[in-house]
Amino acid sequence: MAPPPPGDPTAATAAESPPEPATDPGRDHKWGFGAFLFVFAVFVLSAVVINALIGLAGPDSTDSIAVILVGTMVPTALATLATLLVTRIRGNGPKIDLRWSYNRDDLRVGLKFGLIGLVCTTVAAAIWTRVVGEQDATSSLGRLVDNQTMPVAAAITLFLYVWLIGPLFEEIIYRGLLWGALERLQWGRWAVFALTTAIFAVSHLEPLRTSLLLVIGVPIGLARLYSGRLGASIVAHQVNNFTPALAVLLISLGVMHS
């Protein structure tokens, strides 16, 4: 195909629009929005069970540390496992259904949007803290580990989860399963981006921080939108989570308070 002539307005339009995915085998899987509701139910129910177990935990610090680690990781891990099973049983597997890739382009796009998001969310968090106060701006995990000194191994485990593993799990669920379910309804890409960003923020179940979570979700969703692949949003989310993960590490080691 010949390049557009100089001054052709279609060239500018193409440059401003996110590209279509390079390959799109179609949404021929048998799961839809109901699959996301099922996965979210797995997350909520497992969190409820763990919270009930927290009430039975004794005052011993080892027990409380175990509760923090299990309560933080297990619900999202179970929801992610349910997501992968859905794509295996009712679809073509996660690589096709969730557009799961991890290559150089994903790294490049993810780093770009992740760094943009890191700047935006740092500024937004500073403004939000001034508006609602430092205590109300703190995440539920930050409040959970505050004044709770952990062994180094446990603190590093939590740090790696918040920085690398948690974002991977959440992206599989939100920019993978949920995104694919909404695309299957043949909604426009910008509508899918907006809805997944909103649901991502609300589903954290932290009402005071929902607006801040919306800011966090925008660059992550844009990485998915512009690349057409899950790997880019995973990288963007991991870059964005590095600072809060480091804060959790320092808090859990008793170096700073939330």
Disulfide bonds with the S-S distance in Angstrom:
none
